[in-house]
Amino acid sequence: MANVPERSDETIEPVVLEVPDPPVKVSLRIEDWLSVLILASLACITFANVLARYLTNNSIAWTEEISVFLLIVLTMTAGATAFVRNQHIRIEYFADGGTPGRQRTLALIVNTLVLLFFLLLAVLSARMAYDNYFWGDTTPAIGLPMWWYSVWMPVLSVAISLRIAGILRRLLRSGK
């Protein structure tokens, strides 16, 4: 017989490193809870649609419209916290490599470009929301005014811009 080690009743607990949130004036819990509530709503809406399709062979028309809207809002709220917590998509070899001065300079450049992008997105999406309002566009499935959905893009873009401006402010004040 092969040597088989005896089973131990000891369980190995995974090590989870909790990184504290950076100091911010407006709590990140706002975006965290919004993300949780939106994800829970998406799960319920999608489950209701799947159940309806299974039982009646017809889908609920409004669920797709609401789901797309909620996915966009979820992306924006989760993106805001990802930037503040420095968990956004980046190439760590470049972002975390080199001297501290190089890392800071790169962080300043990247966050400035991201801030400009979201400010531009806020302006352009505000124009789109205004056009939706002005022309009276409605949604295809339930006929709601389209601007009810599109008005949130500039609002959330400004919120992300404020979060990124806070990052830039902290980077400039740190002087490292």
C-alpha positions in Angstrom: 0.0 0.0 0.0 1.1 3.5 -0.7 1.8 5.8 2.2 -1.4 7.9 2.5 -1.2 10.7 4.9 -3.8 10.7 7.7 -6.7 13.2 7.4 -6.5 16.0 9.7 -9.6 17.8 11.0 -7.7 21.1 10.9 -9.0 23.4 8.2 -6.7 25.9 6.5 -8.2 29.3 6.5 -7.4 31.5 3.5 -5.4 34.7 4.2 -7.4 37.7 3.1 -5.5 41.0 3.2 -7.9 43.9 3.8 -6.6 47.0 2.3 -8.1 50.1 3.9 -10.0 52.6 1.7 -8.1 55.7 1.0 -9.2 58.8 2.9 -12.2 60.4 1.0 -14.6 63.1 2.0 -17.7 61.3 0.6 -17.9 57.7 1.8 -17.3 54.9 -0.8 -20.2 53.1 0.9 -22.6 55.1 -1.2 -21.3 53.5 -4.5 -20.8 50.1 -2.7 -24.4 50.0 -1.6 -25.7 51.3 -4.9 -23.8 48.5 -6.7 -25.2 45.9 -4.3 -28.8 47.1 -4.7 -28.5 47.3 -8.5 -26.9 43.8 -8.7 -29.7 42.4 -6.5 -32.3 44.1 -8.7 -30.7 42.7 -11.8 -30.8 39.2 -10.4 -34.5 39.5 -9.4 -35.5 41.0 -12.8 -33.6 38.4 -14.8 -34.9 35.6 -12.7 -38.5 36.8 -13.2 -37.9 37.0 -17.0 -36.4 33.5 -17.1 -39.3 32.2 -15.0 -41.8 33.9 -17.4 -40.1 32.5 -20.4 -40.0 29.0 -19.0 -43.7 29.1 -17.9 -45.2 31.0 -20.8 -42.7 30.9 -23.7 -42.9 34.8 -23.7 -40.5 37.2 -22.2 -41.4 40.3 -20.2 -40.6 43.2 -22.5 -39.6 45.8 -20.0 -37.0 43.6 -18.3 -34.5 44.0 -21.1 -34.8 47.8 -21.1 -34.4 48.0 -17.3 -31.6 45.5 -17.3 -29.5 47.4 -19.8 -30.1 50.6 -17.9 -29.1 49.0 -14.6 -26.0 47.4 -16.1 -24.9 50.9 -17.3 -25.5 52.4 -13.8 -23.7 49.4 -12.2 -20.7 49.8 -14.4 -20.5 53.5 -13.6 -20.9 53.1 -9.8 -18.5 50.2 -9.6 -16.0 52.1 -11.8 -16.0 55.0 -9.4 -15.0 52.9 -6.5 -12.5 51.0 -8.6 -10.6 54.2 -9.5 -10.5 55.4 -5.9 -9.4 52.0 -4.6 -6.8 51.7 -7.4 -8.4 48.5 -8.6 -9.1 49.6 -12.1 -7.7 47.9 -15.2 -4.1 48.8 -15.7 -0.8 47.3 -16.6 0.9 46.8 -13.2 4.3 46.3 -14.7 4.3 50.0 -15.7 2.0 51.4 -13.0 3.8 49.8 -10.1 7.3 49.5 -11.5 10.2 52.0 -11.4 10.9 54.7 -8.9 8.3 56.2 -6.7 8.7 59.5 -8.6 8.0 57.7 -11.9 5.0 56.0 -10.4 3.6 59.3 -9.2 4.2 61.0 -12.5 2.5 58.1 -14.4 -0.4 58.2 -11.9 -0.8 62.0 -12.4 -0.8 61.6 -16.2 -3.2 58.6 -16.2 -5.7 60.2 -13.8 -5.6 63.5 -15.7 -6.4 61.7 -18.9 -9.2 59.7 -17.2 -10.6 62.9 -15.7 -10.7 64.6 -19.1 -12.4 61.5 -20.6 -15.2 61.5 -18.0 -15.7 65.2 -18.3 -16.0 64.8 -22.1 -18.4 61.9 -21.5 -20.5 64.1 -19.2 -20.8 66.9 -21.7 -21.6 64.6 -24.6 -24.0 62.4 -22.7 -25.7 65.6 -21.4 -26.2 66.7 -25.0 -27.6 63.2 -25.8 -30.0 63.4 -22.8 -31.1 66.9 -23.9 -31.7 65.7 -27.5 -33.8 62.8 -26.1 -35.8 65.2 -24.1 -36.2 67.8 -26.9 -37.2 65.3 -29.6 -39.5 63.3 -27.2 -37.8 60.0 -27.9 -39.4 57.0 -26.1 -38.2 53.5 -25.3 -39.3 50.8 -27.6 -40.7 48.3 -25.1 -42.6 50.4 -22.5 -42.7 53.8 -24.1 -41.0 55.8 -21.3 -39.3 59.0 -22.2 -35.7 58.0 -23.2 -34.2 60.9 -21.3 -35.3 59.2 -18.0 -32.5 56.6 -18.8 -30.0 58.8 -20.5 -29.9 61.6 -17.9 -28.0 59.3 -15.5 -24.9 59.0 -17.7 -23.8 62.7 -17.3 -24.7 62.6 -13.6 -22.6 59.5 -13.0 -19.8 60.8 -15.2 -19.6 63.9 -13.1 -19.6 61.7 -10.0 -16.7 59.7 -11.3 -15.0 63.0 -12.4 -15.3 64.2 -8.8 -13.8 61.0 -7.4 -10.9 61.2 -9.9 -10.4 64.9 -9.1 -10.1 63.8 -5.4 -7.4 61.3 -6.4 -5.5 64.0 -8.3 -5.8 66.3 -5.3 -4.4 63.7 -3.0 -1.6 62.9 -5.4 -0.6 66.6 -5.8 -0.7 67.1 -2.0 1.3 64.0 -1.2 4.3 65.3 -3.2 5.8 61.8 -3.3 
